[in-house]
Amino acid sequence: MKQQSDRAVALVTGGAGGIGSAICRALAASEMQVVVGYNSSADAAHALAENLPGEGHIALPAPVTDCAGLSVLADEIRTRYGRCDVLVNCAGTTRFVSHHNLDDLDDDLIDTILATNVRGPFAAIRALRPLLETSQIPGGGVIVNISSIAAQTAVGSNVMYCASKAAIDNMTKSLARALAPRIRVLSVSPGLVDTEFVKSMDPAWRNEQAARTPLKRLTEPEDVASAVIAAIKYLTFSTGTIITVDGGRILG
């Protein structure tokens, strides 16, 4: 059954994660209808959708490495809402491997990172493009790719993770050109984000990372969410742009 479509609809892949859930809450607070996309976190995604402010939210499977599954997702959004105005590509994966340790960065891990972090966003964009092209919100349909300053610094959880985020930023620029003028494409590039996972790590290391940041704290998930809202609602004449949200960390 089709829901009310007078408000913009936003899909967030990886929507139940630490960053994704903050983005979903910000989108809902901005009076959008939110589709919380998930892969393996179904319970968390449904709980989040049920507790978002406003109405019209839902959790749906968004398996970014499964193109057929993404087609099913796009059809479900079309059936329920008749529109999709915003796609936030937040799904991602990584594992800590020292940059010096080439052997432990094995082929299976490389394939998983690239399939999820690079092919996944592209596949989601390809599946949702027909709906995004018809958006009537100011500035047209919007794609926001969640990247990382690792794309620029080459410092991150492993070599291939850094490479995957560099690919996302490059793809953002290529698709901004290819999908204009109906769809805008931007990257939001945070520094180290203080998720529950990061908070569970060695406090001395975490404090050292914050001290190395000019603004003396780590990026909060809400900082990333605010940048996403800005990209959608306020930067309506921007496309192909990489928005850095790192407290000046990249300056070091």
C-alpha atoms as an extended CHARMM CRD file, in Angstrom:
* protein
*
       252  EXT
         1         1  MET       CA              0.0000000000        0.0000000000        0.0000000000  PROA      1               0.0000000000
         2         2  LYS       CA              1.4200000000        3.3620000000       -1.0520000000  PROA      2               0.0000000000
         3         3  GLN       CA              2.0910000000        5.7850000000        1.8190000000  PROA      3               0.0000000000
         4         4  GLN       CA              1.7390000000        9.5630000000        1.7810000000  PROA      4               0.0000000000
         5         5  SER       CA              4.3090000000       10.9680000000       -0.6440000000  PROA      5               0.0000000000
         6         6  ASP       CA              4.0760000000       14.6870000000        0.1060000000  PROA      6               0.0000000000
         7         7  ARG       CA              7.3610000000       14.5020000000        2.0360000000  PROA      7               0.0000000000
         8         8  ALA       CA             10.7420000000       13.6080000000        0.6140000000  PROA      8               0.0000000000
         9         9  VAL       CA             11.8840000000        9.9880000000        0.8890000000  PROA      9               0.0000000000
        10        10  ALA       CA             15.4580000000        9.1210000000        1.8380000000  PROA      10              0.0000000000
        11        11  LEU       CA             17.1430000000        5.7130000000        1.7080000000  PROA      11              0.0000000000
        12        12  VAL       CA             20.1670000000        5.1160000000        3.9400000000  PROA      12              0.0000000000
        13        13  THR       CA             22.1470000000        1.9380000000        3.2750000000  PROA      13              0.0000000000
        14        14  GLY       CA             23.8800000000        0.6880000000        6.3950000000  PROA      14              0.0000000000
        15        15  GLY       CA             21.2460000000        2.6780000000        8.2220000000  PROA      15              0.0000000000
        16        16  ALA       CA             21.4080000000        0.7430000000       11.5010000000  PROA      16              0.0000000000
        17        17  GLY       CA             25.1270000000        1.3710000000       12.1040000000  PROA      17              0.0000000000
        18        18  GLY       CA             26.6230000000        4.0170000000       14.3330000000  PROA      18              0.0000000000
        19        19  ILE       CA             26.9170000000        6.6390000000       11.6020000000  PROA      19              0.0000000000
        20        20  GLY       CA             23.9040000000        5.4430000000        9.6230000000  PROA      20              0.0000000000
        21        21  SER       CA             21.5280000000        5.6460000000       12.5720000000  PROA      21              0.0000000000
        22        22  ALA       CA             22.5920000000        9.2350000000       13.3010000000  PROA      22              0.0000000000
        23        23  ILE       CA             21.9400000000       10.0980000000        9.6560000000  PROA      23              0.0000000000
        24        24  CYS       CA             18.5060000000        8.4330000000        9.7790000000  PROA      24              0.0000000000
        25        25  ARG       CA             17.5660000000       10.4250000000       12.8760000000  PROA      25              0.0000000000
        26        26  ALA       CA             18.6910000000       13.6850000000       11.2750000000  PROA      26              0.0000000000
        27        27  LEU       CA             16.7480000000       12.9840000000        8.0810000000  PROA      27              0.0000000000
        28        28  ALA       CA             13.6030000000       12.1570000000       10.0600000000  PROA      28              0.0000000000
        29        29  ALA       CA             14.0360000000       15.3230000000       12.1490000000  PROA      29              0.0000000000
        30        30  SER       CA             14.1690000000       17.2090000000        8.8410000000  PROA      30              0.0000000000
        31        31  GLU       CA             10.6840000000       15.8400000000        8.0620000000  PROA      31              0.0000000000
        32        32  MET       CA             11.7730000000       13.2580000000        5.5200000000  PROA      32              0.0000000000
        33        33  GLN       CA             10.4000000000        9.7280000000        5.2980000000  PROA      33              0.0000000000
        34        34  VAL       CA             13.3210000000        7.4080000000        5.9770000000  PROA      34              0.0000000000
        35        35  VAL       CA             14.0160000000        3.9420000000        4.6180000000  PROA      35              0.0000000000
        36        36  VAL       CA             16.5200000000        2.3180000000        6.9750000000  PROA      36              0.0000000000
        37        37  GLY       CA             18.4400000000       -0.0370000000        4.7180000000  PROA      37              0.0000000000
        38        38  TYR       CA             20.1130000000       -3.0300000000        6.3300000000  PROA      38              0.0000000000
        39        39  ASN       CA             21.9770000000       -6.2000000000        5.4720000000  PROA      39              0.0000000000
        40        40  SER       CA             22.4130000000       -8.3160000000        8.6180000000  PROA      40              0.0000000000
        41        41  SER       CA             21.1130000000       -5.8880000000       11.2840000000  PROA      41              0.0000000000
        42        42  ALA       CA             17.3960000000       -6.4170000000       10.7340000000  PROA      42              0.0000000000
        43        43  ASP       CA             16.3340000000       -6.1330000000       14.3840000000  PROA      43              0.0000000000
        44        44  ALA       CA             18.2850000000       -2.9260000000       14.9740000000  PROA      44              0.0000000000
        45        45  ALA       CA             17.0230000000       -1.4200000000       11.7050000000  PROA      45              0.0000000000
        46        46  HSD       CA             13.3640000000       -2.1420000000       12.4880000000  PROA      46              0.0000000000
        47        47  ALA       CA             13.7380000000       -0.7880000000       16.0320000000  PROA      47              0.0000000000
        48        48  LEU       CA             15.3250000000        2.3880000000       14.6690000000  PROA      48              0.0000000000
        49        49  ALA       CA             12.6140000000        2.9100000000       12.0450000000  PROA      49              0.0000000000
        50        50  GLU       CA              9.8970000000        2.4840000000       14.6660000000  PROA      50              0.0000000000
        51        51  ASN       CA             11.4590000000        5.0880000000       16.9440000000  PROA      51              0.0000000000
        52        52  LEU       CA             12.2800000000        7.8020000000       14.4240000000  PROA      52              0.0000000000
        53        53  PRO       CA             10.3350000000       11.0550000000       14.8140000000  PROA      53              0.0000000000
        54        54  GLY       CA              7.4740000000       11.5890000000       12.3820000000  PROA      54              0.0000000000
        55        55  GLU       CA              5.7150000000        9.0380000000       10.2080000000  PROA      55              0.0000000000
        56        56  GLY       CA              6.2940000000        6.9850000000        7.0680000000  PROA      56              0.0000000000
        57        57  HSD       CA              9.5750000000        5.3340000000        8.1080000000  PROA      57              0.0000000000
        58        58  ILE       CA             10.3840000000        1.7060000000        7.3710000000  PROA      58              0.0000000000
        59        59  ALA       CA             13.2970000000       -0.7250000000        7.4870000000  PROA      59              0.0000000000
        60        60  LEU       CA             14.0120000000       -2.7360000000        4.3510000000  PROA      60              0.0000000000
        61        61  PRO       CA             16.7810000000       -5.1200000000        3.2330000000  PROA      61              0.0000000000
        62        62  ALA       CA             19.4900000000       -3.2380000000        1.3270000000  PROA      62              0.0000000000
        63        63  PRO       CA             22.1510000000       -5.8380000000        0.4390000000  PROA      63              0.0000000000
        64        64  VAL       CA             24.5960000000       -3.6250000000       -1.4500000000  PROA      64              0.0000000000
        65        65  THR       CA             26.6020000000       -6.5720000000       -2.8220000000  PROA      65              0.0000000000
        66        66  ASP       CA             23.4460000000       -8.1640000000       -4.2850000000  PROA      66              0.0000000000
        67        67  CYS       CA             22.2410000000       -6.3290000000       -7.3850000000  PROA      67              0.0000000000
        68        68  ALA       CA             19.0580000000       -8.3860000000       -7.6140000000  PROA      68              0.0000000000
        69        69  GLY       CA             18.2900000000       -7.5430000000       -4.0000000000  PROA      69              0.0000000000
        70        70  LEU       CA             18.7970000000       -3.8460000000       -4.7080000000  PROA      70              0.0000000000
        71        71  SER       CA             16.3390000000       -4.0610000000       -7.6060000000  PROA      71              0.0000000000
        72        72  VAL       CA             13.7790000000       -5.5690000000       -5.2280000000  PROA      72              0.0000000000
        73        73  LEU       CA             14.4640000000       -2.7250000000       -2.7980000000  PROA      73              0.0000000000
        74        74  ALA       CA             13.9650000000       -0.0830000000       -5.4990000000  PROA      74              0.0000000000
        75        75  ASP       CA             10.6710000000       -1.6950000000       -6.5340000000  PROA      75              0.0000000000
        76        76  GLU       CA              9.5010000000       -1.7850000000       -2.9170000000  PROA      76              0.0000000000
        77        77  ILE       CA             10.2780000000        1.9160000000       -2.4440000000  PROA      77              0.0000000000
        78        78  ARG       CA              8.4750000000        2.7400000000       -5.6990000000  PROA      78              0.0000000000
        79        79  THR       CA              5.4370000000        0.7460000000       -4.6010000000  PROA      79              0.0000000000
        80        80  ARG       CA              5.2940000000        2.1760000000       -1.0810000000  PROA      80              0.0000000000
        81        81  TYR       CA              6.1740000000        5.8050000000       -1.7470000000  PROA      81              0.0000000000
        82        82  GLY       CA              6.1720000000        6.4400000000       -5.4790000000  PROA      82              0.0000000000
        83        83  ARG       CA              9.4050000000        8.3970000000       -5.0550000000  PROA      83              0.0000000000
        84        84  CYS       CA             12.9420000000        8.4390000000       -3.7010000000  PROA      84              0.0000000000
        85        85  ASP       CA             14.6360000000       11.8160000000       -3.3640000000  PROA      85              0.0000000000
        86        86  VAL       CA             17.7900000000       11.0310000000       -1.3920000000  PROA      86              0.0000000000
        87        87  LEU       CA             20.2020000000        8.0960000000       -1.3410000000  PROA      87              0.0000000000
        88        88  VAL       CA             22.8460000000        7.9910000000        1.3820000000  PROA      88              0.0000000000
        89        89  ASN       CA             25.4380000000        5.2980000000        0.7460000000  PROA      89              0.0000000000
        90        90  CYS       CA             26.6050000000        4.5200000000        4.2720000000  PROA      90              0.0000000000
        91        91  ALA       CA             27.0920000000        0.7480000000        4.1340000000  PROA      91              0.0000000000
        92        92  GLY       CA             30.7280000000       -0.2130000000        4.4240000000  PROA      92              0.0000000000
        93        93  THR       CA             33.1510000000       -2.7230000000        5.8660000000  PROA      93              0.0000000000
        94        94  THR       CA             36.7700000000       -3.0060000000        6.9380000000  PROA      94              0.0000000000
        95        95  ARG       CA             39.1310000000       -4.8270000000        9.2920000000  PROA      95              0.0000000000
        96        96  PHE       CA             42.2710000000       -3.6160000000       10.9660000000  PROA      96              0.0000000000
        97        97  VAL       CA             45.3910000000       -4.8550000000        9.1700000000  PROA      97              0.0000000000
        98        98  SER       CA             48.7290000000       -3.0990000000        9.5850000000  PROA      98              0.0000000000
        99        99  HSD       CA             49.7830000000       -1.3350000000        6.3850000000  PROA      99              0.0000000000
       100       100  HSD       CA             53.0960000000       -3.1930000000        6.6170000000  PROA      100             0.0000000000
       101       101  ASN       CA             51.3710000000       -6.5680000000        6.7250000000  PROA      101             0.0000000000
       102       102  LEU       CA             50.5940000000       -7.3850000000        3.1130000000  PROA      102             0.0000000000
       103       103  ASP       CA             50.0340000000      -11.0830000000        3.7540000000  PROA      103             0.0000000000
       104       104  ASP       CA             47.0940000000      -10.6400000000        6.1200000000  PROA      104             0.0000000000
       105       105  LEU       CA             45.3920000000       -8.3500000000        3.6090000000  PROA      105             0.0000000000
       106       106  ASP       CA             44.3380000000      -11.4640000000        1.7330000000  PROA      106             0.0000000000
       107       107  ASP       CA             42.3170000000      -11.7260000000       -1.4590000000  PROA      107             0.0000000000
       108       108  ASP       CA             39.0530000000      -12.5420000000        0.3120000000  PROA      108             0.0000000000
       109       109  LEU       CA             39.2850000000       -9.4310000000        2.5070000000  PROA      109             0.0000000000
       110       110  ILE       CA             40.2550000000       -7.2780000000       -0.4770000000  PROA      110             0.0000000000
       111       111  ASP       CA             37.2800000000       -8.5610000000       -2.4870000000  PROA      111             0.0000000000
       112       112  THR       CA             34.8970000000       -8.0000000000        0.4370000000  PROA      112             0.0000000000
       113       113  ILE       CA             36.0630000000       -4.4290000000        0.9980000000  PROA      113             0.0000000000
       114       114  LEU       CA             35.8920000000       -3.4660000000       -2.6640000000  PROA      114             0.0000000000
       115       115  ALA       CA             32.5500000000       -5.2120000000       -3.2480000000  PROA      115             0.0000000000
       116       116  THR       CA             30.9490000000       -3.4770000000       -0.2550000000  PROA      116             0.0000000000
       117       117  ASN       CA             32.6580000000       -0.0770000000       -0.2460000000  PROA      117             0.0000000000
       118       118  VAL       CA             32.9500000000        0.5990000000       -3.9880000000  PROA      118             0.0000000000
       119       119  ARG       CA             30.7570000000       -1.6860000000       -6.0790000000  PROA      119             0.0000000000
       120       120  GLY       CA             27.9900000000       -1.5140000000       -3.4570000000  PROA      120             0.0000000000
       121       121  PRO       CA             27.4050000000        2.2590000000       -3.6430000000  PROA      121             0.0000000000
       122       122  PHE       CA             27.5580000000        2.1580000000       -7.4360000000  PROA      122             0.0000000000
       123       123  ALA       CA             25.0250000000       -0.6800000000       -7.5590000000  PROA      123             0.0000000000
       124       124  ALA       CA             22.6870000000        1.1920000000       -5.1990000000  PROA      124             0.0000000000
       125       125  ILE       CA             22.9440000000        4.3160000000       -7.3350000000  PROA      125             0.0000000000
       126       126  ARG       CA             22.2310000000        2.3190000000      -10.4800000000  PROA      126             0.0000000000
       127       127  ALA       CA             19.1500000000        0.7280000000       -8.8970000000  PROA      127             0.0000000000
       128       128  LEU       CA             17.7180000000        3.9750000000       -7.4770000000  PROA      128             0.0000000000
       129       129  ARG       CA             18.6150000000        6.2740000000      -10.3710000000  PROA      129             0.0000000000
       130       130  PRO       CA             15.1920000000        6.1600000000      -12.1030000000  PROA      130             0.0000000000
       131       131  LEU       CA             13.4460000000        7.3030000000       -8.9180000000  PROA      131             0.0000000000
       132       132  LEU       CA             16.0790000000        9.8980000000       -8.0110000000  PROA      132             0.0000000000
       133       133  GLU       CA             15.8410000000       11.4540000000      -11.4750000000  PROA      133             0.0000000000
       134       134  THR       CA             12.1850000000       12.3100000000      -10.9130000000  PROA      134             0.0000000000
       135       135  SER       CA             12.7100000000       14.0570000000       -7.5740000000  PROA      135             0.0000000000
       136       136  GLN       CA             11.1830000000       17.5030000000       -7.2950000000  PROA      136             0.0000000000
       137       137  ILE       CA             13.0130000000       18.6560000000       -4.1570000000  PROA      137             0.0000000000
       138       138  PRO       CA             15.1310000000       21.8400000000       -4.4830000000  PROA      138             0.0000000000
       139       139  GLY       CA             18.3190000000       21.0120000000       -6.3620000000  PROA      139             0.0000000000
       140       140  GLY       CA             16.9430000000       17.6970000000       -7.6140000000  PROA      140             0.0000000000
       141       141  GLY       CA             17.6520000000       14.1930000000       -6.3730000000  PROA      141             0.0000000000
       142       142  VAL       CA             20.6740000000       13.8110000000       -4.1120000000  PROA      142             0.0000000000
       143       143  ILE       CA             23.2330000000       11.0580000000       -3.5670000000  PROA      143             0.0000000000
       144       144  VAL       CA             25.5460000000       11.3860000000       -0.5840000000  PROA      144             0.0000000000
       145       145  ASN       CA             28.4010000000        8.9000000000       -0.3740000000  PROA      145             0.0000000000
       146       146  ILE       CA             29.9410000000        8.4530000000        3.0720000000  PROA      146             0.0000000000
       147       147  SER       CA             33.6810000000        8.4720000000        2.4950000000  PROA      147             0.0000000000
       148       148  SER       CA             36.6450000000        9.0630000000        4.8350000000  PROA      148             0.0000000000
       149       149  ILE       CA             39.6710000000       11.3380000000        5.0650000000  PROA      149             0.0000000000
       150       150  ALA       CA             41.5830000000        8.0720000000        4.6180000000  PROA      150             0.0000000000
       151       151  ALA       CA             40.9480000000        8.7180000000        0.9150000000  PROA      151             0.0000000000
       152       152  GLN       CA             43.3140000000       11.6860000000        1.1380000000  PROA      152             0.0000000000
       153       153  THR       CA             45.6920000000       10.7530000000        3.9610000000  PROA      153             0.0000000000
       154       154  ALA       CA             46.1070000000        7.0410000000        3.0850000000  PROA      154             0.0000000000
       155       155  VAL       CA             45.9630000000        6.4220000000        6.8520000000  PROA      155             0.0000000000
       156       156  GLY       CA             43.2540000000        4.0270000000        7.9730000000  PROA      156             0.0000000000
       157       157  SER       CA             42.3100000000        0.5240000000        9.0380000000  PROA      157             0.0000000000
       158       158  ASN       CA             44.1510000000       -1.0810000000        6.1060000000  PROA      158             0.0000000000
       159       159  VAL       CA             45.5890000000       -0.2400000000        2.7010000000  PROA      159             0.0000000000
       160       160  MET       CA             42.5730000000       -1.4580000000        0.7500000000  PROA      160             0.0000000000
       161       161  TYR       CA             40.1160000000        0.4550000000        2.9490000000  PROA      161             0.0000000000
       162       162  CYS       CA             41.9970000000        3.6660000000        2.1410000000  PROA      162             0.0000000000
       163       163  ALA       CA             41.9580000000        2.7830000000       -1.5520000000  PROA      163             0.0000000000
       164       164  SER       CA             38.2210000000        2.0620000000       -1.4400000000  PROA      164             0.0000000000
       165       165  LYS       CA             37.4610000000        5.5020000000       -0.0220000000  PROA      165             0.0000000000
       166       166  ALA       CA             39.6680000000        7.1640000000       -2.6350000000  PROA      166             0.0000000000
       167       167  ALA       CA             37.6390000000        5.2860000000       -5.2430000000  PROA      167             0.0000000000
       168       168  ILE       CA             34.3920000000        6.5640000000       -3.6940000000  PROA      168             0.0000000000
       169       169  ASP       CA             35.5580000000       10.1820000000       -3.9060000000  PROA      169             0.0000000000
       170       170  ASN       CA             36.6300000000        9.7270000000       -7.5150000000  PROA      170             0.0000000000
       171       171  MET       CA             33.3440000000        8.0050000000       -8.3550000000  PROA      171             0.0000000000
       172       172  THR       CA             31.4650000000       10.8650000000       -6.6950000000  PROA      172             0.0000000000
       173       173  LYS       CA             33.0520000000       13.3080000000       -9.1390000000  PROA      173             0.0000000000
       174       174  SER       CA             32.5130000000       11.0850000000      -12.1780000000  PROA      174             0.0000000000
       175       175  LEU       CA             28.8620000000       10.4510000000      -11.3560000000  PROA      175             0.0000000000
       176       176  ALA       CA             28.2320000000       14.0930000000      -10.5090000000  PROA      176             0.0000000000
       177       177  ARG       CA             29.1280000000       14.8720000000      -14.1030000000  PROA      177             0.0000000000
       178       178  ALA       CA             27.2730000000       11.8780000000      -15.5330000000  PROA      178             0.0000000000
       179       179  LEU       CA             24.0020000000       12.3080000000      -13.6050000000  PROA      179             0.0000000000
       180       180  ALA       CA             23.6620000000       16.0940000000      -13.7990000000  PROA      180             0.0000000000
       181       181  PRO       CA             21.4380000000       18.0500000000      -13.8850000000  PROA      181             0.0000000000
       182       182  ARG       CA             18.7100000000       15.8030000000      -12.4560000000  PROA      182             0.0000000000
       183       183  ILE       CA             20.8190000000       14.3020000000       -9.6470000000  PROA      183             0.0000000000
       184       184  ARG       CA             23.5230000000       15.8470000000       -7.4720000000  PROA      184             0.0000000000
       185       185  VAL       CA             26.2930000000       13.6180000000       -6.0580000000  PROA      185             0.0000000000
       186       186  LEU       CA             28.4620000000       14.5320000000       -3.0760000000  PROA      186             0.0000000000
       187       187  SER       CA             30.8160000000       12.8250000000       -0.6250000000  PROA      187             0.0000000000
       188       188  VAL       CA             30.9020000000       13.4490000000        3.1080000000  PROA      188             0.0000000000
       189       189  SER       CA             34.4080000000       12.6220000000        4.3330000000  PROA      189             0.0000000000
       190       190  PRO       CA             34.7300000000       12.2740000000        8.1190000000  PROA      190             0.0000000000
       191       191  GLY       CA             37.8080000000       11.8020000000       10.2350000000  PROA      191             0.0000000000
       192       192  LEU       CA             37.9130000000        9.1170000000       12.9090000000  PROA      192             0.0000000000
       193       193  VAL       CA             34.2940000000        8.8040000000       14.0480000000  PROA      193             0.0000000000
       194       194  ASP       CA             33.6450000000        8.1950000000       17.7440000000  PROA      194             0.0000000000
       195       195  THR       CA             31.2600000000        5.2720000000       17.3200000000  PROA      195             0.0000000000
       196       196  GLU       CA             30.6760000000        2.6240000000       19.9880000000  PROA      196             0.0000000000
       197       197  PHE       CA             33.3330000000        0.5180000000       18.2670000000  PROA      197             0.0000000000
       198       198  VAL       CA             35.9470000000        3.2710000000       18.6140000000  PROA      198             0.0000000000
       199       199  LYS       CA             34.8950000000        3.9590000000       22.2160000000  PROA      199             0.0000000000
       200       200  SER       CA             35.5720000000        0.3090000000       23.0140000000  PROA      200             0.0000000000
       201       201  MET       CA             39.2210000000        0.6500000000       21.9970000000  PROA      201             0.0000000000
       202       202  ASP       CA             42.2240000000        1.5940000000       24.1430000000  PROA      202             0.0000000000
       203       203  PRO       CA             41.3080000000        4.9290000000       25.8330000000  PROA      203             0.0000000000
       204       204  ALA       CA             44.9240000000        6.1390000000       25.6190000000  PROA      204             0.0000000000
       205       205  TRP       CA             44.9530000000        5.6320000000       21.8310000000  PROA      205             0.0000000000
       206       206  ARG       CA             41.5530000000        7.2930000000       21.4630000000  PROA      206             0.0000000000
       207       207  ASN       CA             42.6470000000       10.2890000000       23.5360000000  PROA      207             0.0000000000
       208       208  GLU       CA             45.8340000000       10.5720000000       21.5000000000  PROA      208             0.0000000000
       209       209  GLN       CA             43.7970000000       10.6900000000       18.2860000000  PROA      209             0.0000000000
       210       210  ALA       CA             41.5850000000       13.4390000000       19.7050000000  PROA      210             0.0000000000
       211       211  ALA       CA             44.6290000000       15.4270000000       20.8440000000  PROA      211             0.0000000000
       212       212  ARG       CA             46.0900000000       15.2750000000       17.3190000000  PROA      212             0.0000000000
       213       213  THR       CA             42.9350000000       16.9010000000       15.9450000000  PROA      213             0.0000000000
       214       214  PRO       CA             43.0390000000       20.7450000000       15.9070000000  PROA      214             0.0000000000
       215       215  LEU       CA             39.5310000000       20.9970000000       17.4000000000  PROA      215             0.0000000000
       216       216  LYS       CA             40.6040000000       18.5160000000       20.1030000000  PROA      216             0.0000000000
       217       217  ARG       CA             37.8940000000       15.8980000000       19.7360000000  PROA      217             0.0000000000
       218       218  LEU       CA             36.9420000000       13.0860000000       17.4300000000  PROA      218             0.0000000000
       219       219  THR       CA             34.1900000000       13.3300000000       14.8430000000  PROA      219             0.0000000000
       220       220  GLU       CA             30.7650000000       12.4630000000       16.2780000000  PROA      220             0.0000000000
       221       221  PRO       CA             28.1950000000       10.5710000000       14.1950000000  PROA      221             0.0000000000
       222       222  GLU       CA             25.9620000000       13.6380000000       14.5390000000  PROA      222             0.0000000000
       223       223  ASP       CA             28.6510000000       15.7620000000       12.8560000000  PROA      223             0.0000000000
       224       224  VAL       CA             28.4710000000       13.4820000000        9.8320000000  PROA      224             0.0000000000
       225       225  ALA       CA             24.6750000000       13.6000000000        9.8840000000  PROA      225             0.0000000000
       226       226  SER       CA             24.7070000000       17.4200000000        9.9530000000  PROA      226             0.0000000000
       227       227  ALA       CA             26.9320000000       17.4630000000        6.8790000000  PROA      227             0.0000000000
       228       228  VAL       CA             24.5340000000       15.1260000000        5.0790000000  PROA      228             0.0000000000
       229       229  ILE       CA             21.6070000000       17.4350000000        5.8730000000  PROA      229             0.0000000000
       230       230  ALA       CA             23.6040000000       20.4300000000        4.6550000000  PROA      230             0.0000000000
       231       231  ALA       CA             24.4170000000       18.6460000000        1.3800000000  PROA      231             0.0000000000
       232       232  ILE       CA             20.7410000000       17.8620000000        0.8080000000  PROA      232             0.0000000000
       233       233  LYS       CA             19.0010000000       21.0240000000        1.9790000000  PROA      233             0.0000000000
       234       234  TYR       CA             21.4470000000       23.8980000000        1.7690000000  PROA      234             0.0000000000
       235       235  LEU       CA             24.2020000000       23.1250000000       -0.7690000000  PROA      235             0.0000000000
       236       236  THR       CA             21.7270000000       22.8440000000       -3.6260000000  PROA      236             0.0000000000
       237       237  PHE       CA             24.1750000000       24.3030000000       -6.1720000000  PROA      237             0.0000000000
       238       238  SER       CA             26.9640000000       21.8900000000       -5.2190000000  PROA      238             0.0000000000
       239       239  THR       CA             27.7720000000       18.6010000000       -6.9020000000  PROA      239             0.0000000000
       240       240  GLY       CA             30.9400000000       16.5400000000       -7.1850000000  PROA      240             0.0000000000
       241       241  THR       CA             32.0640000000       18.0700000000       -3.8910000000  PROA      241             0.0000000000
       242       242  ILE       CA             33.9490000000       16.3140000000       -1.0810000000  PROA      242             0.0000000000
       243       243  ILE       CA             32.7840000000       17.7010000000        2.2730000000  PROA      243             0.0000000000
       244       244  THR       CA             35.4030000000       17.1120000000        4.9610000000  PROA      244             0.0000000000
       245       245  VAL       CA             34.1300000000       16.6790000000        8.5420000000  PROA      245             0.0000000000
       246       246  ASP       CA             37.2160000000       16.0410000000       10.6400000000  PROA      246             0.0000000000
       247       247  GLY       CA             37.8290000000       18.9480000000       13.0130000000  PROA      247             0.0000000000
       248       248  GLY       CA             40.9040000000       19.8810000000       10.9670000000  PROA      248             0.0000000000
       249       249  ARG       CA             42.5370000000       16.4960000000       11.4650000000  PROA      249             0.0000000000
       250       250  ILE       CA             43.7330000000       16.3300000000        7.8830000000  PROA      250             0.0000000000
       251       251  LEU       CA             45.8260000000       19.4720000000        8.4990000000  PROA      251             0.0000000000
       252       252  GLY       CA             48.2200000000       17.4970000000       10.6770000000  PROA      252             0.0000000000
